[in-house]
Amino acid sequence: MKHFHTGGIHQTASARRLLFWAALILLPAVNLARGQSVPTDALSTCSVPPSVFANWFTSGTVTANGTVNPADSINFPNTPNCSFYQWAEQMFLWLNSPAPFTYGGGGGHVLESPVFFNVSTLDPNTNTRTLNSQVVRRALPFAVRSAQVGPHGLPVIVDNTGKLLEVRPVLLGATGKPQVLSDTGKTVEFSRIRVADNGRPEFLDAAGAAIRTQTGANGNPLLVDLSGKPILVHSIRFGPTGPILLDGAGEVIGFEQGQAGDDSVLMAQNGSLVYYAIFVNDVYASFLTSTKKGLISPAPTQFPTSMTDLTNITAANGGHSFPDANVLAVEVKTSWVETTGLDTSNYITINATIPTYNTSNPAQWVPNGTKNAQLALTGMHIVGSVAGHPEMIWATFEHIGNTPNAPYTYNSTTGAKNVAQDLSGNWLFCSTNSPGPFNTAHMQMSGSNIIPAPGQTISPSDTLRSHPWGGASDQDPNPISSGTAGSNSEIISMNNSVLSQLAAGDIRKNYILTGATWTAGGVPPTSQFPSGNEVGTSQMAGTTMETYQQGPPPGTTGGTNCLDCHSGNMLGDSSGNGLSHIFGTIKPQ
């Protein structure tokens, strides 16, 4: 079997500016002093003892930007909640450490080294992805947007109750608008929808005139899906952006794609689009290939969690060992922006190949090639299997300058405290003192082109972190801590413990843990605590990756969580359904 330890990329390129339109005025460098602050007086309910923290470092001593060992996932203590948050912190520091020579010669960060593989974007023709070996000094391709999908592999939106609904995309016409079947049997683009006096949906053309449509047995209109087949509109409900149509299976018909985030494109305040890349480690890659080629018997049905699992993977990989095998299977999703206007000394950076666009038409940006650019890390999802948890731990980190926080509570050393919303800082994804609306998409994909979302222009939107530490204001996110304030305090105190112990000048001090989630008992996810088994910070979403899917506004019921979408089959099937949306679609090496 092929040995997986080949290649790497090296970060050397300087920043190169992408000109979106002639009138774009770039903001000055982000003032991190006015970025996201972490309260320093939270009760210390979760921390890392100094002796343990020092031993995270390969040298045994805390050094600025020093190499950190990965967490030992096979010997994971599995003690809720703090050991899960400690695991997340150590993994973040490891991934963003200088790669040691033992990782195929090192070079760049651990995430860029030969122990990790870059996962390609999904090929729409074959519904497959490939694992790309990371080669030294070769910039890896980054994509503009990867649509968030639900447990059945369909894009998702969030309705006004906070419920995730899967979307069945419709066929778009020549100008990027969705199509409905007219009474003459032709497909006709429509611009918007309204509810007629009879309670049925009515489609309007660009001039505002009603379109005479074909109807199904229930008297409702027929749309056209991506395969050209008609979709019968079964019922109508209302979400955060207006009417939502559902078919007979209860799936949402995506008549306003991008409005709620399924194919939305995010732009930062410095004018950069947000770019995404997915990585998996050598254990994940070998496990995937061995499983799909039938080299492990009995065939695995979940991600590895034990030494026995690791031994089977190693044997199937021709006996080749892994530099850090005990880390088990790791999947990392990242978000990045161009470094234009940013102080790069405050950001983890990488050299990448990104798409370029002809922006002469402000209503439709057309791809016209690629370029190399220096990118700055804005967000990172770290997902990994550990002892007792084949459903994996799902942790999220963000840069402190990303977005302002919605109001939240926590327990301080002097009692409960309420933190008000403060929009006065300089934010990468929100204008200073923005009046809102927040978390509303301005741009979306139409095929390979970028177009405005309905009623918007191609421009930066204003983003707010709806549930700052993974807990809704009115709903306890887990059974271990005492309410939302107690849960928030655990995350805040964990951040304080790590940030205060990192040496001055360590670039990783500019990133914070915003939460981590898993399931009680390591069983497949059902729904959020208390009605289900998703625990930890179980109303958690990243502002750069689930920007428009964070759930309802602060002060209303509930929120969304990683495991709301990543559920079902414990590995994931060939359609991208299940726990890992990439596992089933990746071709074995």
C-alpha positions in Angstrom: 0.0 0.0 0.0 1.2 3.5 -0.7 3.1 5.3 2.0 1.4 8.6 2.9 4.3 10.7 4.0 5.3 12.6 0.9 5.4 16.3 0.2 4.7 19.6 1.9 4.3 23.3 1.2 6.5 26.2 2.2 5.3 29.7 3.1 7.5 32.3 1.3 5.3 34.6 -0.9 4.6 38.2 0.0 1.1 39.7 0.0 -0.4 40.4 -3.4 -3.4 42.7 -3.7 -6.5 41.5 -5.5 -8.3 44.5 -7.1 -12.0 43.9 -7.0 -13.2 47.2 -8.3 -11.5 50.6 -8.9 -13.4 52.5 -6.3 -12.7 50.0 -3.4 -11.1 51.8 -0.5 -9.3 49.4 1.8 -9.4 49.8 5.5 -6.1 50.2 7.5 -4.6 47.3 9.4 -6.8 45.8 12.0 -6.2 47.3 15.4 -6.0 44.3 17.5 -6.1 46.3 20.7 -9.7 47.0 19.9 -10.4 43.4 18.8 -12.2 40.7 20.7 -11.4 40.8 24.4 -11.6 37.8 26.8 -12.7 38.7 30.3 -9.9 38.1 32.7 -11.9 37.6 35.9 -13.9 34.5 35.0 -14.0 31.7 37.5 -11.1 29.4 36.8 -13.3 26.3 36.2 -11.2 25.0 33.3 -7.4 25.6 33.0 -4.1 24.0 32.0 -1.7 23.6 35.0 1.7 25.3 34.2 3.6 22.0 34.4 1.3 20.4 31.9 1.3 23.4 29.6 5.1 23.4 29.5 5.2 19.7 28.6 2.9 20.4 25.6 6.0 22.0 24.1 8.5 19.7 22.5 11.4 21.3 24.4 9.6 21.1 27.7 9.7 24.9 28.0 7.2 27.5 26.9 8.8 29.4 24.0 7.3 32.0 21.6 6.0 30.2 18.5 7.6 27.0 19.7 6.7 23.6 18.5 4.0 21.9 20.5 3.3 18.1 20.6 -0.2 16.9 19.6 -2.7 15.7 22.1 -2.5 12.0 22.9 -6.0 11.0 21.6 -5.5 7.3 22.4 -5.0 8.1 26.1 -7.6 10.8 26.1 -8.9 11.1 29.7 -12.5 11.6 28.6 -13.5 13.7 31.6 -16.2 16.3 30.6 -15.9 19.1 30.0 -12.4 20.5 30.6 -10.4 17.6 29.1 -12.2 18.2 25.8 -11.3 21.9 25.8 -7.7 21.1 26.8 -7.5 18.7 23.8 -8.8 21.4 21.5 -6.3 24.0 22.7 -3.3 21.6 22.4 -4.4 20.6 18.9 -4.6 24.2 17.8 -1.2 25.0 19.1 0.2 21.9 17.5 -1.3 22.5 14.1 0.1 26.0 14.0 3.5 25.1 15.3 6.7 25.0 13.2 6.8 21.6 11.5 9.6 19.5 13.0 12.1 17.7 10.7 10.5 14.4 11.5 7.5 15.5 9.5 9.0 14.7 6.1 11.7 17.4 6.4 9.5 20.1 8.1 8.9 23.4 6.5 6.1 25.9 7.4 3.5 24.9 10.0 2.5 21.4 11.0 -0.8 21.9 9.0 1.3 22.5 5.8 3.7 19.6 6.4 3.7 16.2 4.7 1.8 14.6 7.6 -1.3 16.4 6.3 -3.1 16.2 3.0 -5.0 18.9 1.2 -8.6 17.8 0.3 -9.7 19.0 -3.1 -13.0 20.7 -3.7 -15.9 18.5 -4.8 -16.0 17.6 -8.5 -19.6 18.2 -9.4 -19.5 15.7 -12.3 -18.3 12.7 -10.2 -19.2 13.9 -6.7 -15.7 13.0 -5.6 -12.7 14.6 -3.9 -9.0 13.7 -4.0 -6.2 13.8 -1.4 -3.3 15.9 -2.5 0.1 15.4 -1.1 1.6 18.6 0.2 4.8 19.4 -1.7 7.4 21.8 -0.4 7.2 25.3 -1.8 4.0 24.5 -3.8 1.0 26.7 -3.1 -2.2 24.8 -2.6 -5.5 25.7 -4.2 -8.1 27.4 -2.1 -11.8 27.7 -2.9 -14.1 30.7 -2.5 -17.0 28.8 -0.8 -18.0 25.3 0.3 -21.7 25.2 0.9 -22.7 23.9 4.3 -24.7 20.7 3.9 -27.0 18.8 6.1 -27.0 15.1 7.2 -28.5 14.1 3.8 -25.8 16.0 1.8 -28.1 18.9 0.8 -27.4 22.6 1.5 -29.0 24.0 4.7 -30.7 27.1 5.8 -32.0 28.2 9.2 -35.6 29.2 9.8 -36.8 31.8 12.3 -37.1 29.1 15.0 -33.5 28.1 14.7 -34.3 24.9 12.9 -31.9 23.7 10.2 -33.7 22.9 7.0 -32.1 21.1 4.0 -32.4 22.7 0.6 -33.2 21.1 -2.7 -31.6 23.5 -5.2 -33.5 24.7 -8.2 -32.3 25.2 -11.8 -31.0 28.8 -12.4 -31.7 30.6 -15.7 -29.4 32.7 -17.9 -29.3 35.6 -15.5 -28.8 33.5 -12.4 -32.5 33.6 -11.2 -34.4 30.4 -10.3 -37.0 29.0 -12.7 -40.6 27.9 -12.5 -42.6 25.9 -15.1 -45.1 28.1 -17.0 -48.5 27.0 -18.1 -47.0 26.6 -21.6 -44.5 24.1 -20.4 -41.5 26.4 -20.6 -39.1 27.3 -17.8 -39.4 30.9 -16.8 -37.1 32.9 -14.5 -38.7 34.6 -11.6 -37.4 37.4 -9.4 -39.4 37.1 -6.2 -42.2 35.3 -4.6 -45.3 36.4 -2.6 -48.2 34.8 -1.0 -51.4 35.3 -3.0 -54.8 36.0 -1.5 -55.7 32.2 -1.7 -52.6 31.4 0.4 -50.7 29.9 -2.4 -47.2 31.0 -3.5 -47.2 33.3 -6.5 -44.1 33.9 -8.6 -43.3 37.3 -10.2 -41.1 38.2 -13.1 -38.5 41.0 -13.3 -41.3 43.5 -14.0 -43.3 42.4 -11.0 -46.0 40.6 -13.1 -47.3 37.3 -11.9 -46.2 34.3 -14.0 -48.9 31.8 -15.1 -47.5 28.5 -13.8 -48.1 24.8 -14.1 -49.5 23.4 -11.0 -49.5 20.0 -9.3 -52.3 17.9 -7.7 -52.4 20.2 -4.7 -52.8 23.3 -6.9 -49.4 24.7 -6.0 -46.8 25.7 -8.7 -44.0 23.5 -10.1 -40.4 24.5 -10.0 -37.5 22.9 -11.8 -34.6 21.2 -10.0 -31.0 21.0 -11.1 -31.6 17.8 -13.1 -34.4 19.6 -15.0 -37.2 17.6 -13.2 -40.2 19.4 -11.9 -40.6 19.9 -8.1 -44.1 20.2 -6.7 -44.4 22.9 -4.1 -46.2 21.1 -1.3 -46.4 23.8 1.4 -45.1 27.2 2.4 -43.7 28.5 5.7 -41.9 31.6 6.8 -38.2 31.9 7.7 -35.8 34.8 8.4 -35.9 36.0 4.8 -39.5 35.5 4.0 -41.5 32.6 2.5 -39.8 29.2 2.4 -41.2 26.6 0.0 -41.2 22.9 0.9 -41.6 19.9 -1.4 -43.6 16.7 -0.5 -40.6 15.3 1.4 -40.4 18.4 3.6 -37.2 19.5 2.0 -36.8 23.2 1.4 -36.8 24.3 -2.3 -34.0 26.8 -2.7 -35.8 29.6 -4.5 -33.6 32.3 -2.9 -30.3 30.6 -2.9 -27.7 32.4 -0.9 -30.1 34.5 1.1 -29.9 32.2 4.0 -26.4 31.0 3.5 -26.4 27.8 1.6 -24.2 29.1 -1.3 -23.3 32.5 0.1 -20.0 34.2 -0.4 -18.3 36.1 2.4 -16.2 39.2 1.9 -14.1 40.8 4.6 -14.0 44.6 5.4 -10.6 44.8 3.7 -12.2 43.8 0.4 -10.9 40.2 0.3 -13.1 37.3 -0.4 -12.9 34.5 2.2 -11.1 31.4 1.0 -11.5 27.9 2.4 -9.3 24.7 2.5 -9.8 21.3 4.1 -7.0 19.1 5.4 -6.8 15.6 6.9 -3.8 14.0 8.6 -1.9 10.9 7.6 -3.8 8.6 9.9 -7.2 9.8 8.5 -5.9 9.3 4.9 -4.6 5.8 5.6 -7.7 4.8 7.5 -9.9 6.1 4.7 -7.9 4.3 1.9 -7.6 1.0 4.0 -11.3 1.0 4.7 -12.4 1.7 1.1 -10.0 -0.9 -0.3 -11.2 -3.5 2.2 -7.8 -3.9 3.8 -9.1 -3.9 7.4 -11.2 -6.8 8.6 -13.9 -6.5 9.9 -14.6 -3.4 7.9 -14.7 -0.3 10.2 -18.0 1.4 10.9 -16.6 4.4 12.8 -13.5 6.4 13.2 -10.5 4.9 15.1 -10.4 5.4 18.9 -8.0 2.7 20.2 -4.6 1.2 19.9 -6.2 -1.8 18.2 -7.7 0.4 15.6 -4.3 2.1 15.1 -2.5 -1.2 14.8 -4.9 -2.3 12.1 -4.4 0.9 10.2 -0.7 0.6 10.4 -0.7 -3.0 9.2 -3.0 -2.1 6.3 -0.5 0.7 5.4 2.2 -1.8 4.8 3.6 -1.5 8.3 4.6 2.2 7.8 4.4 4.1 11.0 3.1 7.6 11.5 5.3 10.4 13.1 2.5 11.0 15.6 0.2 8.1 15.4 -1.6 8.6 18.8 -3.2 11.7 17.4 -5.6 9.4 15.5 -7.8 10.7 12.7 -7.9 14.5 12.3 -9.9 16.7 9.9 -9.3 20.4 9.7 -11.4 23.1 7.9 -9.9 26.6 7.6 -10.9 30.0 6.4 -8.6 32.7 5.1 -8.4 36.2 3.7 -5.8 38.1 1.7 -3.4 40.0 3.9 -4.1 43.3 2.2 -4.4 46.0 4.8 -3.7 43.6 7.7 -0.8 43.6 10.1 0.6 40.2 9.2 2.6 40.0 12.5 -0.7 39.2 14.2 -1.9 36.5 11.8 -0.9 33.0 10.9 -0.2 33.2 7.2 0.1 30.7 4.3 1.0 30.9 0.6 -1.9 29.8 -1.6 -3.4 29.8 -5.1 -6.7 31.5 -5.2 -9.2 32.3 -8.0 -9.3 35.7 -9.6 -12.4 37.4 -11.1 -13.3 39.9 -13.8 -15.1 42.5 -11.7 -16.1 45.0 -14.4 -19.7 44.0 -14.0 -20.7 44.8 -10.4 -23.7 42.5 -10.8 -21.7 39.4 -11.8 -18.1 38.6 -11.2 -16.7 36.1 -13.7 -13.7 33.9 -12.9 -10.7 34.6 -15.2 -7.8 32.7 -13.7 -5.8 32.2 -10.5 -2.9 33.9 -8.7 -0.6 33.2 -5.8 -1.4 35.2 -2.7 -0.5 35.4 1.0 -3.5 34.6 3.1 -4.2 35.2 6.8 -6.0 32.6 8.9 -9.3 33.8 10.3 -11.0 30.6 11.4 -10.3 26.9 12.1 -12.5 23.9 12.8 -10.5 21.1 14.4 -12.2 17.7 14.3 -10.6 14.6 15.8 -11.4 11.1 17.1 -10.3 10.3 20.6 -10.7 7.4 23.0 -14.4 6.9 23.7 -15.5 9.3 21.0 -15.7 8.0 17.5 -18.1 10.8 16.7 -15.1 13.0 17.3 -14.5 16.3 19.1 -15.5 19.3 17.1 -13.7 22.5 18.1 -13.7 26.0 16.7 -11.1 28.8 16.9 -11.3 32.3 15.5 -9.0 35.4 15.3 -9.7 38.0 17.9 -10.3 40.7 15.3 -13.0 38.8 13.4 -16.3 40.0 14.8 -18.0 41.6 17.8 -19.9 39.5 20.2 -23.6 39.5 20.9 -24.5 40.0 24.6 -23.5 37.1 26.9 -23.2 36.2 30.6 -20.5 34.4 32.6 -19.5 33.8 36.2 -16.8 36.0 37.5 -14.8 35.8 40.7 -17.2 38.3 42.1 -20.5 36.9 40.8 -22.5 36.6 37.6 -21.7 39.3 34.9 -23.5 40.4 31.8 -21.4 41.6 28.9 -23.1 44.0 26.6 -22.8 44.0 22.8 -20.0 46.4 21.7 -19.6 47.3 18.1 -17.0 50.1 18.5 -13.9 48.0 17.6 -12.2 47.6 14.3 -13.4 44.3 12.9 -12.4 42.2 9.9 -16.0 41.1 9.3 -18.1 43.9 10.7 -18.0 47.7 10.1 -17.4 49.8 13.2 -20.6 50.7 15.0 -22.6 49.0 12.4 -26.4 49.6 12.7 -27.0 46.1 11.2 -28.7 44.0 9.9 -26.2 41.4 10.9 -25.5 38.0 9.4 -27.3 38.8 6.2 -25.6 37.5 3.0 -24.7 40.1 0.4 -23.2 37.7 -2.2 -23.8 34.2 -3.6 -22.5 31.8 -6.1 -24.3 31.3 -9.5 -22.5 28.4 -11.1 -18.9 29.6 -11.0 -19.8 33.3 -11.0 -20.4 35.6 -8.0 -23.6 37.6 -8.0 -25.4 39.8 -5.4 -27.8 38.1 -3.1 -31.4 39.3 -3.6 -31.7 43.0 -2.7 -27.9 43.3 -2.1 -24.7 44.3 -3.8 -21.4 42.5 -4.0 -19.9 43.9 -0.8 -18.8 43.1 2.7 -21.6 42.1 5.1 -21.7 42.8 8.8 -21.2 39.7 11.0 -22.0 39.2 14.6 -21.1 36.2 16.7 -24.6 35.3 17.9 -23.6 32.8 20.6 -20.1 34.0 21.7 -19.0 30.9 23.7 -21.3 28.3 22.2 -24.3 28.7 24.5 -27.6 30.4 23.7 -28.7 33.0 26.4 -31.8 31.0 27.3 -30.8 27.4 26.8 -28.3 25.3 28.8 -25.8 23.8 26.3 -24.6 20.8 28.4 -25.5 18.9 31.6 -22.1 19.3 33.4 -21.8 23.1 33.9 -24.3 25.2 35.7 -26.3 27.0 33.0 -25.1 29.1 30.1 -23.1 31.4 32.3 -21.2 28.4 33.8 -20.6 26.9 30.3 -19.3 30.3 29.0 -17.0 30.6 32.0 -15.4 27.3 31.3 -14.4 28.4 27.7 -13.4 31.9 28.9 -11.2 30.5 31.7 -9.6 28.0 29.4 -8.7 30.8 27.0 -7.3 32.8 29.9 -5.2 29.9 31.0 -3.7 29.3 27.6 -3.3 32.9 26.5 -1.7 34.0 29.7 0.9 31.1 29.6 1.9 31.6 25.9 5.1 33.6 25.6 5.0 37.2 24.5 5.1 37.5 20.8 3.6 34.1 20.1 1.3 34.6 17.1 -1.1 32.1 18.4 -2.1 34.5 21.2 -4.3 36.2 18.6 -6.7 33.3 18.3 -9.4 32.1 20.8 -11.3 28.9 21.4 -15.0 29.7 20.9 -16.2 26.2 21.8 -16.1 22.5 21.3 -18.9 19.9 21.1 -19.2 16.1 21.2 -21.9 13.6 22.3 -22.6 12.1 25.7 -21.2 8.6 25.6 -19.7 8.9 22.2 -22.8 7.6 20.4 -24.1 9.0 17.1 -25.4 12.6 17.4 -29.2 13.1 17.8 -29.9 16.7 18.7 -28.7 19.3 21.2 -28.9 18.9 24.9 -31.3 18.6 26.8 -33.6 16.9 24.1 -30.6 15.1 22.6 -27.0 14.0 23.2 -25.0 16.8 21.7 -23.1 18.4 24.6 -20.2 20.7 25.4 -20.9 24.1 23.7 -23.8 22.7 21.8 -25.0 26.0 20.2 -21.7 26.5 18.4 -21.1 28.0 15.0 -18.1 29.7 13.4 -18.6 33.3 12.1 -16.4 32.7 9.0 -17.7 29.2 8.1 -21.3 29.2 9.3 -21.7 32.9 9.1 -25.3 32.9 8.0 -26.3 29.7 9.8 -25.7 30.7 13.4 -29.3 30.4 14.3 -31.8 32.9 15.5 -30.7 36.3 16.9 -29.5 36.7 20.5 -32.2 36.6 23.1 -34.4 34.2 21.1 -34.6 30.4 21.6 -31.7 28.1 20.8 -29.0 28.1 18.2 -27.3 25.7 15.8 -24.4 23.3 16.3 -21.8 21.4 14.2 -23.4 18.1 15.0 -26.8 19.2 13.8 -25.5 18.8 10.3 -22.7 16.2 10.9 -24.9 13.3 12.0 -26.1 9.9 10.9 -23.7 7.4 9.4 -20.6 7.4 11.7 -18.2 7.7 8.7 -20.3 9.3 6.0 -21.5 7.9 2.7 -20.6 8.5 -1.0 -23.2 11.3 -1.3 -21.5 13.3 1.5 -24.1 12.3 4.1 -23.4 11.4 7.7 -20.8 12.4 10.2 -17.9 13.4 8.0 -19.1 15.1 4.8 -15.8 14.5 3.1 -15.1 10.9 4.1 -17.5 9.2 1.6 -16.6 11.5 -1.3 -12.8 11.2 -1.1 -11.2 8.8 -3.5 -8.8 6.3 -1.9 -5.1 6.8 -2.6 
